[in-house]
Amino acid sequence: MPTTTIAPLRAAVAWDPRFAARSAWLAPLAPVAALLADCADWPAIDLLDARLGPRAGVRFVASPPRPPRPRGRAARRRVEVDPTALYDARIVDEGAVPTRARSWHDLLNALVWATYPRAKAALHARQHRIVQARLAPGMTRLPSARTREGDTIAMLDEGGLLVARDRPLLFGHALAEGLLLDPAHLVGRTVAVDAPADDLAAVDAAFAALLRDDARFADPSELGRLALEPS
C-alpha cells in the first residue's frame, strides 16, 4: 500500500471469533463482526454474503482461481485485458466483491463494506473510473503505476482513518489487518469528515459525499498521517 506503513503480515493465522476485541481501533467494525461470533472456524464465503451482504449492499463471491502460468508458445501470446473482469468493474457492474476464503484481508474488507456501504461503493466507483480511463483497446496489461489520484484513493481504501470531529475511526481494511496480525509501527492516512463520531451512518454518508467530489483526493498530499498506538 503506497506510503502507508503496514508491516509484512503472516500468510496464515487461525480464526478467532473474538478478533474485534483485540484492539480499540477495531471498534467501528465490532457490531458487524458480532454477526460472525458464532463461527467456530473461518466463515465460508456464502455465509459472509448471507450475513454481511444485506448491510453492505453488495454480494461477496469467491475470487476466481488464478490461471496457470502459460508455457512455451502460449507464454508468448498476449491476452487482451478484459475490462469487465477487473476487481472494481465487477463491484460496479455486478455488485459482486471477489473474496478469498480464509483471508483476514478479505474478511476485514467485507466488514468495512458492511460498516460503511455508501463510502465503499463511492470509493470503488471512483477507482473504476480511474482504471477504465487508462485502458485502451488491445492493451495486454494494466499500467504498471497508479496515477496520483489512484494512489490517494488506494491509500484511503487500504489504510484510511476517518476523523469525525477529532475522533479517528478505522476505515482501511489493510490497516485493520495490521492491527490484528502485526500491530507495531502502523500509520494511517487521515481525512476529516463532518459527522458525529458516534453515528457511523452519518460518517459513512459524509465520506461518500467527499469521494464523489472529483475535486477532492487528487494527490496523496491531501491526506494526513496518524501513527496508531497499540490499545
N, C-alpha and C positions, 0 to 999 in steps of 0.2 A: 504494500500500500504506500504510494508515494508520500514521502516526508512525514508520515505518521509512524511513530515508533511502536512497532509490535514485534516482540522477540519471537524467534523461531519456536513453533509450537509442536508438541508431540503429536505424532500421527494418530495414535490410538489411545484413548483414555476411556476408562469404564464409565458406564451410565450411572448417574447419581440423580434420583428423582428430587432431591433437595438442593440442587445446584444453585438455585436463585438466592439461597440464604448465605452463600459463601462470601458475598460482598455487598455492602450497602449500595454500591454503584448500580447493582443489578435490580434495584427496587422497582424501576418503571416496568420491567418485564415480569415481575413476580406474579401479578394477577393472572396473566395468560400462562405462565409456567405452571401455575397451580392446576391447570387443566390436564397436565401430564403427570401429576404427583402419584397417581396410582399405577404407573408403569414400572414394573419390576426390571425391565430391560429396555433397551433403546426402542422408542415408539416407531412402528413401521410408518412408511410414508403415507399410506392410505389413512392411518389413524391421525397423523398430523393434519392431513387435509380435512378429515371429518371434524376434528375438534377446533382447529385454528382457522381453517378456510373461511367459514362464515364471518368471522371477525375481520379477517384480512381482506376479504373481497376478491381473493384470487384462489386458484387451485394449486396445491402442492403436488407435483408429479415427479416420478422417478427421472433422474437425469439419464439421457441415453448413454449407453456404453461407448467408450472411445473406440473408434475403428482401429483395426490392426494396422501397424505401420507397413506401408507398401514396400515391396522389394522388387528388384530388377527393373523391367521396363515400366511397371506400374509406378515405381518411385519417381520416374522422370516425367510422368504425365501430371499436369497441373489441373486440379479440380477447381472450378469456379466457386467463389463464395456464394452460399445461398443466404441472402439477407433475411429470409423468413425463419431460418433456423437459429439465428443468433439469440443469445440469452434475453436481451431486452426486447427483442422483437416478439419472442414467444409470450412475454409478460403483457406487452401492449396489445398484440393482435389476438392472442388466445386466452389471456387471463390465466396463464399457466406459469408457475415458477419451478424450473428444473431444480430438483433437490436430491442430494446424495444421501444414501442410507448410512446410519451410524456416524454421522458427521456433526461435531459440535458447531462448526462454522455454519452449516446449512440449517441446522435446527435453530440456532440463535437468529439467523436471518428470518426464519418463519415466525419466531416470537416477535421480532421487531415489526414485521408485517402486521401481525395481529394487534400490536400496540399502537402503531402509527400508520394505519392503512392509507389515509389520504396522502401523507407525505411520501410514503414509499411509492405509491402509484405515480405521483408527480415527479419524483426523482427518476424512476425508470423510464417514464415517458420522455423526460429530457435527455437521459443517456441514449435512448433510442434515436432521438432526433440527431444528436451529435454524431453517433456512429453512422447512421444512414446518410448523412450529409457528406461523409468522406468516402463512401463506396461509389465505385464506378463500374459500369458493365464490363464483365470479363475479368475482374480482379480475382486473383487466386489466393490472396492472403489479406488479412486485415492490416491497416497501417501499424507499423511497429511501435509508434509512440502516440500517446494521447495529446489532444490539444490542451491548452491551459484551462479552458473551461471544463473539459473532460476530466482533467486531474482534480479540479476542485470538487466536482460532483462525486467522483470516486472517493475522495478523502472523506466527504460527509457520509457517504453510504457505509464505508468501512470503519471509520474512526470518529464519527461525529458526536459532539456533545451539544445539546440544545440548552442555551442559557435562558431560562424563563424567570425574569425578574430576580436576577443574581443567583439563581439556583441551577447548577448544571444537571441535565438529565441525559442519561445514556441513550444514544441513537445508533451508533455504529456497531454492526454485528461482529466485526473482527476485533474491535475493542472489547466487546463482551467476551469473546473467546479468550482474549489475552487475560482478562480478569479471572477467568476460570482456570486456565491452564498454565500461565506464566505471568503473574501479575507484577513483576518487577519492571520499573522504568517505562511505564506506559504513558503516552502523551496523546490526548485527544485534540481534535480540531473543533473550535467553538464557533457558534453563530447565535446571536441574540434573537429571541422570538418574543413578541409582545403578547404574552398569555400568562395566566397564573400557573405556577408550577404544580399545584395540586389538581389541576384539571387537564389531564392528558389529552382529552378530546380537543380542547381548545389549543393546546400546544401543537397537536397534530395538524389542525386546520391552519394555524398561523404559519407553521413551517411549510406546509404545502403551498400556501399563497406565495411565499418567498421563492420557492423553487419554480413556480410558474412565471415568475418575473425574469425575463431573459436579460434584464439589465443587471441582475444580481449573479454573483458566483462566476464571474468571467475569469477570475485569476485566484490562485491559492493565497495570495497576499491579503485577500479579504477576510480570511479565517484567522481567528485567534488560536492560541495554543494553551493547553492546560495539562499539567502533569497530574496523574491520578495517584493519590496517596492510597496505600492499602487500607482497607477498612474491614 
